[in-house]
Amino acid sequence: MAFPFRASYPFFFCLILFCGDSLVNCTEFEVGSHDSWVVPKSKDDDLMYNQWASQNRFKVNDTLLFKYEKDSVMVVTEEEYEKCYTSLVG
Protein backbone atom coordinates (compact mmCIF):
# COMPACT_ATOMS: atom_id res chain seq x y z
CA MET A 1 0.00 0.00 0.00
CA ALA A 2 1.37 3.41 -0.95
CA PHE A 3 1.87 6.21 1.54
CA PRO A 4 -1.22 8.48 1.14
CA PHE A 5 0.67 11.82 1.35
CA ARG A 6 3.44 10.93 -1.10
CA ALA A 7 1.73 12.86 -3.92
CA SER A 8 1.89 16.08 -1.89
CA TYR A 9 5.71 15.98 -1.48
CA PRO A 10 6.42 17.91 -4.70
CA PHE A 11 3.91 20.56 -3.68
CA PHE A 12 5.51 21.06 -0.26
CA PHE A 13 8.99 21.03 -1.79
CA CYS A 14 8.02 23.81 -4.24
CA LEU A 15 6.30 25.76 -1.46
CA ILE A 16 9.41 25.64 0.75
CA LEU A 17 11.66 26.52 -2.17
CA PHE A 18 9.51 29.52 -3.14
CA CYS A 19 9.13 30.82 0.42
CA GLY A 20 12.80 30.29 1.22
CA ASP A 21 13.87 32.25 -1.85
CA SER A 22 11.69 35.21 -0.95
CA LEU A 23 13.11 35.29 2.58
CA VAL A 24 16.74 35.56 1.46
CA ASN A 25 16.25 37.77 -1.58
CA CYS A 26 18.04 41.05 -0.85
CA THR A 27 19.89 43.79 -2.73
CA GLU A 28 22.95 45.89 -1.91
CA PHE A 29 22.54 49.54 -2.90
CA GLU A 30 25.54 51.82 -3.35
CA VAL A 31 24.46 55.16 -1.87
CA GLY A 32 24.83 57.98 -4.37
CA SER A 33 25.42 55.47 -7.17
CA HIS A 34 28.77 55.79 -8.95
CA ASP A 35 29.51 59.28 -7.61
CA SER A 36 30.13 57.80 -4.13
CA TRP A 37 28.75 59.20 -0.91
CA VAL A 38 29.68 62.65 0.38
CA VAL A 39 28.38 64.69 3.29
CA PRO A 40 25.79 67.08 1.81
CA LYS A 41 27.20 70.62 1.77
CA SER A 42 24.14 72.31 0.32
CA LYS A 43 20.46 71.75 -0.27
CA ASP A 44 21.32 70.64 -3.82
CA ASP A 45 23.39 67.75 -2.44
CA ASP A 46 20.53 66.93 -0.10
CA LEU A 47 18.12 66.85 -3.06
CA MET A 48 20.48 64.53 -4.95
CA TYR A 49 20.14 61.89 -2.20
CA ASN A 50 16.37 62.34 -2.10
CA GLN A 51 16.24 61.80 -5.88
CA TRP A 52 18.52 58.76 -5.60
CA ALA A 53 16.37 57.27 -2.83
CA SER A 54 13.15 57.87 -4.77
CA GLN A 55 14.57 55.98 -7.78
CA ASN A 56 15.20 52.81 -5.74
CA ARG A 57 12.78 50.42 -4.11
CA PHE A 58 14.01 49.17 -0.74
CA LYS A 59 12.87 45.99 1.00
CA VAL A 60 13.58 44.38 4.35
CA ASN A 61 17.09 42.81 4.38
CA ASP A 62 18.43 45.19 1.71
CA THR A 63 21.72 46.87 2.61
CA LEU A 64 23.10 50.32 1.91
CA LEU A 65 26.78 50.57 0.95
CA PHE A 66 28.47 53.89 1.68
CA LYS A 67 31.64 54.34 -0.39
CA TYR A 68 33.58 57.39 0.71
CA GLU A 69 36.98 59.02 0.46
CA LYS A 70 39.41 58.44 3.30
CA ASP A 71 39.37 62.11 4.30
CA SER A 72 35.62 62.14 4.97
CA VAL A 73 35.80 59.81 7.99
CA MET A 74 35.41 61.37 11.43
CA VAL A 75 37.08 59.76 14.44
CA VAL A 76 35.57 60.49 17.85
CA THR A 77 36.10 59.25 21.37
CA GLU A 78 33.15 57.99 23.37
CA GLU A 79 33.07 61.28 25.29
CA GLU A 80 33.13 63.32 22.06
CA TYR A 81 30.38 61.13 20.65
CA GLU A 82 28.23 61.76 23.70
CA LYS A 83 28.85 65.52 23.38
CA CYS A 84 28.62 65.41 19.56
CA TYR A 85 32.18 66.73 18.96
CA THR A 86 34.06 65.68 15.81
CA SER A 87 37.56 66.04 14.44
CA LEU A 88 38.91 65.23 10.99
CA VAL A 89 41.47 62.46 10.59
CA GLY A 90 44.29 63.59 8.35
Stockholm file with secondary structure:
# STOCKHOLM 1.0

chainA/1-90         MAFPFRASYPFFFCLILFCGDSLVNCTEFEVGSHDSWVVPKSKDDDLMYNQWASQNRFKVNDTLLFKYEKDSVMVVTEEEYEKCYTSLVG
#=GR chainA/1-90 SS CCCTTGGGHHHHHHHHHHHHHHHHCCCEEETTGGGCCCCCCSHHHHHHHHHHHHTSCCCTTCEEECCCCGGGCEECCHHHHHHTCCEECC
#=GC SS_cons        CCCTTGGGHHHHHHHHHHHHHHHHCCCEEETTGGGCCCCCCSHHHHHHHHHHHHTSCCCTTCEEECCCCGGGCEECCHHHHHHTCCEECC
//
